[in-house]
Amino acid sequence: MAQHVVVEGALPRPPPTQLAHPRLEIATFVNDIRQFSLYVQALQIYYNRDRTDVVSHWQIGGIHGQPYVDWNGTPSFGTGYCVHGTPLFPTWHRPYIVLFEQEIQRIARELAATYTYDRPAWETAAAALRQPYWGWDKVATMVPPLQVTTLPTVDILKPDSPATVAVENPFLKYTYPAGANSVLIAPFNTWPSTTRYPDAFGNSQPDQLRNALQAVGPQIEYNTQRLMSIGTWNEFTLGSSGTDGLESIHDTIHIRTGGSLGNMQYVETAAFDPIFYLHHAQVDRVIDLWHRSHNVWTPDAADLLPFRRTQNAYWKSPEIIDNSQVFNYSYGNAINLSQSDYSEGVAAKAIRDTEREWSVRVECKKYEVGESFSVYIFLADKVPSNHKEWLFNPAFAGSFDAFVNTNPKQCANCTAHADSIIKGFVHINKKYLERSRKASLDPDVVIPYLKDHISWGANGEVVDLHKFPSLEVTVLCTPLTFSSGAEYPSEGKPKIYPDVTHGRIGGSRLAHAQE
């Protein structure tokens, strides 16, 4: 009987008292010539595995979505293993990234043993190699290095010579096995490789990718900081009454990385793009940091299918809390948060007790649009006419982005949540202070301005708001309280100001303010 693949992490394991080797931020990782050289070569070898191999990229990438087939002996019932939109979203992706990591690291260790020079140093580098993460929690590292987005070739050291050589860059794309992609949704069933911000022929446009990521950097940084003020697992995952959860932040990265027709914008195809694993290593890092701060974890002990702990058992969320001891990787630097970080987005001056955080809440049915979508918020009296420039318009305050399966009937979890209402938040203090040139965040000042200077649109010209009846855009204000010695503020009960948007297409259905 064939042995099933077990998710165990990188090898060898350190002594029990020693912290596992760290995952590195990608901008640091590309400058480590040994680890980078091993990873680049390992990634290409991994791509080249036969598509019938259970640990080929075709099969591992397919766990996340299409082609909705059984993996590693675990029935998918033709509907996949999706857990998006549930409290298992963070924990399910942990063993998934470890699976990818262990395969890359296994190949890297085999490669290191073939080096004809400095072999001990290469073997040490391979033992330490872990999946790098993309540090989008900071504006400074929001845009990945050129080695990930742009350069057609990269310089590495190969086993037979200490001189650098240029090789094709595997970070840019994955080329599907011949004919295999015919089972994917259009246009990926005809394009030979993964793509980001594609043109009409499926060619990636890296400058558009980098510009888009730069535009949403401040929003992502603030939302990740704000996430740390949440104290319960479900709200950390799916959002509180005043701010986005981790999955919503994650969705924005997917949307902004894929572009209108790129792999990362589609649940069905995202995991074929190698940048997916940089992204989700960062998602996992945020989980680790939040847990270390709050010491809270989900008690849900459902099997994390299809990821096996042994030949006959699957990993469960309570078993994978300690990533160092369980999966042999760690993280170094924490998210550096202070009251001054919040104050930049929350108030014009630092206040030591309670500060007002003005936000725009977006609610809608997840599958009503029929694909991944974005709702853009502007502090202007009308939506800018050129939707292609929405991200870069001076009035752009932020976006709510939904990462959606285009055919939820193919996905059992999606079908179960077919009519679910999702929500997200665009925090507008900084943009309001900039645009209004007012110094006050008092409701008597803010509300009159917003009534004349707020507008919204969805997916540019693609979505007619009249055909998006579930959309509801509402302004609210949340008190954030900084206690003495606290690392993060506590979130109070938001006050709703429905009259700001009531009576407009997609506006609040309520007419009067509520506590």
C-alpha positions in Angstrom: 0.0 0.0 0.0 1.4 3.4 -1.0 2.6 5.6 1.8 0.8 9.0 2.2 2.7 12.2 2.3 3.0 13.5 5.9 3.3 17.2 6.7 6.2 17.4 9.1 8.3 20.4 8.2 11.9 21.0 7.4 14.7 18.7 8.4 16.9 18.1 10.4 15.2 19.1 13.6 17.2 21.1 16.3 17.4 19.9 19.9 14.1 20.5 21.8 15.5 23.5 23.7 16.7 25.3 20.5 14.5 27.6 18.5 13.9 26.5 14.9 15.6 28.3 12.0 13.7 31.5 11.1 11.7 32.3 8.0 13.2 35.4 6.5 11.6 38.5 4.9 12.0 38.1 1.1 14.0 41.3 0.7 16.5 39.9 3.2 16.3 36.4 1.7 17.3 37.4 -1.8 20.5 38.8 -0.5 21.6 35.6 1.1 23.4 34.2 -1.9 23.5 30.6 -0.6 19.9 30.3 0.5 18.7 32.2 -2.5 20.7 30.1 -5.0 19.4 26.9 -3.4 15.8 28.1 -3.4 15.8 29.2 -7.0 17.2 25.9 -8.2 14.9 23.9 -5.9 11.8 25.8 -7.0 12.6 25.0 -10.7 13.2 21.3 -10.0 9.9 21.3 -8.0 8.1 22.9 -11.0 9.5 20.2 -13.3 8.1 17.2 -11.3 5.7 15.2 -13.2 2.1 16.3 -12.7 1.1 12.8 -11.5 3.5 13.1 -8.6 1.6 13.9 -5.4 4.2 16.4 -4.4 4.4 18.2 -7.8 3.5 21.9 -7.9 0.6 21.0 -10.1 -0.9 18.8 -7.4 0.1 20.9 -4.4 -1.1 24.1 -6.0 -4.4 22.4 -6.9 -5.2 21.7 -3.2 -6.3 25.3 -2.8 -8.8 25.3 -5.7 -9.1 23.7 -9.1 -9.0 21.1 -10.4 -11.0 19.9 -7.3 -9.6 16.4 -7.2 -8.5 14.2 -4.3 -5.1 14.8 -3.0 -2.8 12.3 -1.2 -5.6 9.8 -0.7 -8.0 12.3 1.0 -11.5 12.5 -0.7 -12.4 16.0 -1.9 -15.8 14.9 -3.2 -15.2 17.0 -6.3 -15.7 20.2 -4.2 -12.2 20.8 -2.8 -11.0 21.5 0.7 -11.8 25.2 1.0 -12.2 26.9 4.5 -12.3 30.5 3.4 -14.7 32.6 5.4 -14.5 30.3 8.5 -12.5 30.5 11.7 -10.3 27.7 10.3 -8.9 30.0 7.6 -5.7 30.8 9.5 -4.9 27.3 10.8 -5.7 25.4 7.5 -3.1 27.4 5.6 -0.3 26.7 8.2 0.3 23.1 7.2 -0.3 24.0 3.6 2.6 26.4 3.5 4.7 23.9 5.6 4.0 21.2 2.9 5.4 23.6 0.2 8.3 24.5 2.5 9.3 20.9 3.3 9.4 20.0 -0.4 11.5 23.0 -1.4 13.9 22.4 1.5 14.2 18.7 0.8 15.3 19.5 -2.7 17.7 22.2 -1.4 19.4 19.7 0.9 19.9 17.3 -2.0 21.4 20.1 -4.1 23.7 21.2 -1.3 25.3 17.8 -1.1 26.3 18.1 -4.8 28.3 21.3 -4.4 32.0 20.8 -5.4 33.2 23.8 -3.3 32.4 25.0 0.2 30.1 22.0 0.7 29.8 22.3 4.5 28.6 26.0 4.1 26.1 25.0 1.5 24.8 22.1 3.6 24.5 24.5 6.6 22.5 27.0 4.4 20.2 24.2 3.2 19.5 23.0 6.7 18.6 26.6 7.7 16.5 27.3 4.6 12.8 28.1 5.2 10.1 29.5 3.1 10.6 33.3 3.0 7.7 35.7 3.8 6.5 38.9 2.1 6.5 41.6 4.8 3.4 43.5 3.6 2.7 44.7 7.2 5.2 47.6 6.6 5.1 50.1 3.7 8.9 49.8 3.4 8.5 46.1 2.4 5.0 46.3 0.8 6.5 46.0 -2.7 8.5 42.8 -3.0 12.1 43.0 -4.5 12.6 43.0 -8.2 13.7 39.4 -8.0 10.1 38.5 -7.2 8.2 40.8 -9.5 10.2 41.9 -12.5 13.7 40.4 -13.3 13.5 37.8 -16.1 16.8 36.2 -14.8 18.5 36.1 -11.5 22.2 35.5 -10.6 22.9 32.5 -8.5 25.8 30.1 -7.6 25.4 26.6 -9.0 27.1 23.4 -7.7 29.9 23.1 -10.3 31.5 26.6 -10.1 31.9 29.5 -7.6 31.1 32.0 -10.4 27.6 33.5 -10.5 25.5 32.6 -13.5 22.2 34.0 -14.7 19.2 31.6 -14.7 15.6 32.0 -15.6 13.7 33.5 -12.7 11.2 31.0 -11.2 9.6 33.6 -8.9 7.9 35.2 -11.8 5.7 32.4 -13.0 4.9 28.7 -13.1 4.4 27.1 -16.5 1.6 24.5 -16.4 2.3 20.9 -17.6 1.3 20.7 -21.2 -2.4 20.5 -21.5 -3.1 20.2 -17.8 -4.5 23.7 -17.5 -7.4 22.9 -19.8 -9.4 22.0 -16.7 -9.0 25.5 -15.2 -11.4 28.4 -15.5 -10.9 30.9 -18.4 -8.6 32.5 -19.3 -6.2 30.2 -17.4 -7.2 27.3 -19.5 -5.6 28.8 -22.5 -2.7 30.8 -21.0 0.4 28.6 -20.6 1.7 30.2 -17.4 0.6 32.0 -14.3 0.3 35.7 -14.6 0.0 39.0 -12.7 -1.7 42.1 -14.0 -1.9 40.4 -17.5 -2.4 42.1 -20.8 -4.7 40.7 -23.4 -2.3 38.0 -24.2 -1.6 36.8 -20.6 1.7 38.6 -20.2 2.4 39.9 -16.7 2.8 43.7 -16.3 5.1 44.0 -13.3 5.1 47.8 -13.2 1.3 47.8 -12.7 1.7 45.3 -9.9 4.3 47.3 -8.1 2.3 50.5 -8.5 -0.8 49.0 -7.2 0.9 47.5 -4.1 2.5 50.8 -3.4 -0.9 52.5 -3.5 -2.5 50.2 -0.9 0.6 49.9 1.3 -0.5 52.5 4.0 -3.9 50.8 4.2 -2.4 47.4 4.7 0.1 48.6 7.3 -2.5 50.3 9.4 -5.0 47.5 9.1 -2.4 45.0 10.3 -1.5 47.2 13.2 -5.1 47.6 14.0 -5.7 43.9 13.9 -3.5 43.5 17.0 -6.2 45.3 19.1 -8.6 42.4 18.6 -8.7 39.9 21.4 -10.9 37.0 20.2 -10.0 34.3 17.6 -13.2 34.7 15.5 -12.9 38.5 15.3 -9.1 38.2 14.6 -10.0 35.9 11.6 -13.2 37.5 10.3 -13.3 41.0 11.7 -14.7 42.9 14.7 -17.4 45.5 14.8 -14.8 48.2 14.0 -12.0 46.8 11.9 -10.9 44.1 9.4 -10.0 40.6 10.3 -6.9 38.8 9.0 -8.8 37.2 6.1 -9.9 40.5 4.8 -6.4 42.0 4.8 -5.2 38.8 3.1 -8.0 39.3 0.4 -6.6 42.8 -0.4 -3.2 41.3 -1.1 -4.7 38.7 -3.4 -6.7 41.2 -5.4 -3.9 43.7 -5.7 -1.3 41.0 -6.7 -3.5 39.4 -9.4 -4.9 42.4 -11.1 -8.0 42.1 -13.1 -7.2 38.7 -14.6 -4.1 37.4 -12.7 -4.0 34.1 -10.9 -3.9 35.5 -7.4 -7.3 37.2 -7.9 -9.0 33.8 -8.2 -9.5 31.3 -5.4 -9.4 28.5 -8.0 -5.9 29.4 -9.4 -4.1 31.5 -6.8 -1.9 28.8 -5.4 -0.2 28.1 -8.8 1.5 31.5 -8.6 4.7 31.2 -6.5 4.1 34.5 -4.9 1.1 32.9 -3.1 3.6 31.1 -0.8 5.4 34.3 0.1 2.0 35.9 0.9 0.7 33.1 3.0 4.0 32.8 4.9 3.4 36.4 5.9 -0.2 35.6 6.8 1.2 32.8 9.1 3.7 35.2 10.6 0.8 37.6 11.6 -1.0 34.6 13.2 2.1 33.8 15.2 2.6 37.4 16.3 -1.0 37.8 17.3 -1.0 34.6 19.2 2.2 35.5 21.1 0.6 38.8 22.1 -2.9 37.5 23.1 -2.3 33.8 23.9 -5.6 32.9 22.2 -6.2 30.1 19.7 -9.1 28.4 18.2 -10.5 25.4 20.1 -11.9 23.9 16.8 -10.5 20.4 16.5 -11.8 19.6 13.0 -9.4 17.8 10.7 -7.4 20.2 8.5 -7.9 18.2 5.3 -6.0 17.1 3.4 -2.9 17.6 5.6 -1.8 14.4 7.4 0.0 14.3 10.7 0.5 10.5 10.4 -0.5 7.9 7.9 -3.9 7.6 9.5 -4.6 11.0 11.1 -4.8 14.6 10.0 -3.5 17.8 11.7 -6.0 19.7 13.9 -5.8 23.3 14.8 -5.0 22.9 18.6 -2.0 20.6 17.6 -0.2 23.3 15.5 0.1 26.3 17.9 3.8 26.0 18.4 5.3 26.3 14.9 8.8 25.9 16.1 8.3 22.6 17.9 5.7 21.2 15.6 6.9 22.3 12.1 10.5 23.4 12.7 10.4 27.1 11.7 10.2 30.4 13.5 9.9 34.1 13.0 12.3 36.8 14.1 11.1 40.4 14.3 7.7 41.3 15.6 5.3 43.9 14.2 6.6 47.1 15.8 3.5 48.8 17.2 3.3 51.9 19.4 0.7 54.5 20.1 2.5 56.9 17.7 1.8 54.3 14.9 -1.9 54.5 15.7 -2.0 58.2 16.2 -0.8 58.9 12.7 -3.9 57.2 11.4 -6.2 58.0 14.3 -5.6 61.6 15.3 -3.7 64.7 14.3 -2.0 64.7 17.7 -1.0 62.1 20.2 -3.6 61.6 22.9 -3.0 59.4 25.9 -6.5 58.1 26.6 -9.2 57.7 24.0 -9.0 58.6 20.3 -11.7 58.6 17.6 -11.2 56.3 14.6 -13.5 57.2 11.7 -14.2 54.4 9.3 -16.4 53.4 6.3 -17.9 50.0 6.8 -18.8 48.0 3.6 -21.2 45.1 3.8 -22.5 42.9 1.0 -23.3 39.3 -0.1 -20.0 37.6 -0.9 -21.1 35.9 -4.2 -23.5 38.5 -5.6 -20.9 40.0 -8.0 -19.9 36.6 -9.3 -16.2 37.0 -9.0 -13.5 38.7 -6.8 -14.3 42.3 -6.4 -13.4 45.6 -4.7 -15.4 48.5 -3.3 -13.4 51.7 -3.5 -14.0 54.6 -1.1 -13.2 58.2 -2.1 -13.3 61.4 0.0 -14.8 63.3 -2.9 -18.3 64.4 -3.9 -18.3 61.9 -6.8 -16.4 58.9 -8.0 -13.5 59.7 -10.4 -14.4 59.0 -14.0 -11.2 57.0 -15.0 -11.6 53.7 -13.1 -8.1 52.6 -14.1 -6.7 55.4 -12.0 -8.9 54.9 -8.9 -6.0 53.5 -6.8 -3.9 56.5 -7.5 -6.5 59.3 -7.3 -5.8 61.8 -4.5 -9.2 61.2 -3.1 -8.8 57.4 -2.8 -9.2 56.5 0.9 -9.0 52.7 0.6 -10.8 49.7 -0.6 -12.7 46.7 0.7 -11.6 43.6 -1.3 -13.3 40.2 -1.5 -11.4 37.1 -2.7 -14.2 35.0 -4.2 -14.7 31.7 -5.9 -16.3 32.4 -9.4 -18.4 29.2 -9.2 -19.4 28.7 -5.5 -21.5 25.6 -6.5 -18.2 23.8 -7.2 -17.0 24.4 -3.6 -18.9 22.7 -0.7 -17.8 25.4 1.8 -18.7 28.2 -0.6 -22.2 26.7 -1.2 -22.7 26.5 2.5 -22.1 30.2 2.8 -23.8 31.2 -0.5 -25.9 33.9 1.1 -23.5 35.1 3.7 -22.9 38.8 4.3 -19.3 39.8 4.5 -17.9 43.1 5.8 -14.8 45.2 5.8 -13.6 48.6 6.9 -11.7 51.5 5.3 -10.2 53.7 8.1 -10.3 57.2 6.9 -8.8 59.5 9.6 -5.5 60.2 7.8 -7.2 60.8 4.4 -9.9 63.0 6.1 -7.3 65.2 7.8 -5.3 65.5 4.6 -8.3 66.3 2.3 -10.4 68.4 4.7 -7.5 70.4 6.1 -9.4 70.4 9.4 -7.7 69.7 12.7 -10.7 68.2 14.5 -12.1 64.6 14.6 -15.2 65.8 16.4 -18.4 64.4 14.9 -19.8 68.0 14.6 -16.9 68.7 12.2 -16.4 65.4 10.5 -20.1 64.5 9.6 -20.9 67.7 7.6 -17.7 67.3 5.6 -18.4 63.6 4.8 -21.9 64.2 3.7 -20.6 66.3 0.9 -17.3 64.5 0.3 -17.8 60.7 0.2 -18.4 58.4 -2.7 -17.9 54.8 -3.7 -17.7 52.5 -6.7 -17.2 48.8 -7.3 -14.7 47.2 -9.7 -14.5 50.2 -11.9 -16.9 50.1 -14.8 -17.5 46.3 -14.4 -20.1 46.5 -11.6 -23.2 48.6 -11.9 -24.2 49.5 -8.3 -27.9 49.1 -9.3 -27.0 45.4 -9.9 -25.3 45.1 -6.5 -28.4 45.4 -4.2 -26.8 43.9 -1.1 -24.1 46.6 -0.9 -24.4 48.8 2.1 -21.8 51.5 2.8 -22.0 53.1 6.3 -19.9 55.6 8.2 -19.0 54.9 11.8 -16.7 56.1 14.6 -14.9 53.7 17.0 -13.3 54.8 20.3 -9.8 53.4 20.7 -8.5 53.5 24.3 -4.9 53.4 25.2 -4.3 52.1 28.7 -1.1 52.7 30.6 1.5 50.2 29.6 -0.7 48.5 27.0 1.0 47.5 23.7 -2.2 48.0 21.7 -5.4 50.1 22.1 -8.7 48.4 23.1 -11.6 48.8 20.7 -14.8 50.3 22.1 -18.3 50.1 20.6 -18.6 51.9 17.3 -21.2 54.6 16.8 -23.0 54.4 13.5 -23.8 57.6 11.4 -26.1 56.2 8.7 -27.3 59.6 7.7 -24.0 60.3 5.9 -24.8 57.7 3.2 -28.5 57.0 3.6 -30.6 57.6 0.4 -27.8 56.9 -2.0 -27.3 53.8 -4.1 -25.4 51.3 -1.9 -25.8 53.6 1.1 -26.9 52.9 4.6 -30.4 51.5 4.9 -30.9 53.2 8.2 -31.7 56.9 8.3 -30.7 57.9 11.8 -27.6 57.6 14.0 -27.4 54.6 16.4 -25.1 53.7 19.2 
